[in-house]
Amino acid sequence: MNNMSLDVITNNGSLISLIGFLVILILYLWYTFAIVYHFVRFGVGVRPKVLAFVFLVGSFILFVLMVDAYFTVDWTSLIETIITPPV
């Protein structure tokens, strides 16, 4: 792999990681919505609704942790480490 293609990949590394993050975020939010919706809509009594609330709070906490982890990782360094073969 020549240096030009490595530069293109590392310069677009933040774009690639942002697209990956958004895809995972959309899938995660859809999954969370589907579970909460079905617990609330088709649950009989109070217990499924309480379970849906607990699941929603846990999902929100995981979402905040995921966003924090995304912004604390140095994506350019990580991509360069993955792409560059060891010497």
N, C-alpha and C positions, 0 to 999 in steps of 0.2 A: 504494500500500500504506500503510495507516494505521499509527500508532505502536503500537497495541495488538497487531496481528498480528506486528510486528517484535519486540516484547518477548517474545511467546510463543515465537517461533522462537529468539531468542537465549538465553532462559532454558532452553529444551530443547535447545540446541545441543550441550551435553555429552552428553545422552542420545542424540541422533541420531548423534553421532560415535562413541559407545560401541557402539551397535547396528551401525553400519557396520563398525567395527573387529572386532567379534565375528563378523560374517558373513564378512568376508575371512579372519579367523583360522581359522574352521572349514573353509572351502573350501581354504585353504592346507595345513592339517594333513591333511585327507582326501587331497589330491593327493600330498603327501609320503608318507603311509602307503601309498597304492596303488602308487607307484613302488618304494619299498623292499620292500614285500611281494612284488611280482612279480619283482623281481631276485633276492631270496633264495629264493623258492619255486620258480621255474621256471628259475633259472640253473643251468647245468651247469658244474661245476668251481669254482675259487676266484675267477676274475676277476670274474664278476658280483656275487659277495658283497663283494669289495673295493670295487667300484664303488658298490654299495648303501651301504657304510659311509661312503665319501667323500661321497656325495650326502646322507646323513643328517647328517653333521657340517656340511656346507655349509648345509643347511636349518636346522639349529639356530642357526648363526651369523646367517643372515638373519632368523630368528624373533626373536632377541635384539635385532638392529638395528631391526626393525619395532616391537617393544614400546618400545624407547628413543625412537624417533621419535614414537610416539603420545603418550607422556607429556611430550615437550618442546615440542610444538606448542600454541600458544594457540588452541584451537578456537573460542572465543567471538569473538575478534578476527577470525579467518579467516572465519567465517560472516557477521559483520557487514560485512566488506569485500566479500564476494560479493553479499550481499543489498542493501546500501545503494548506490543509484546515485551515480555521481560527480557532484560539484557543479560 
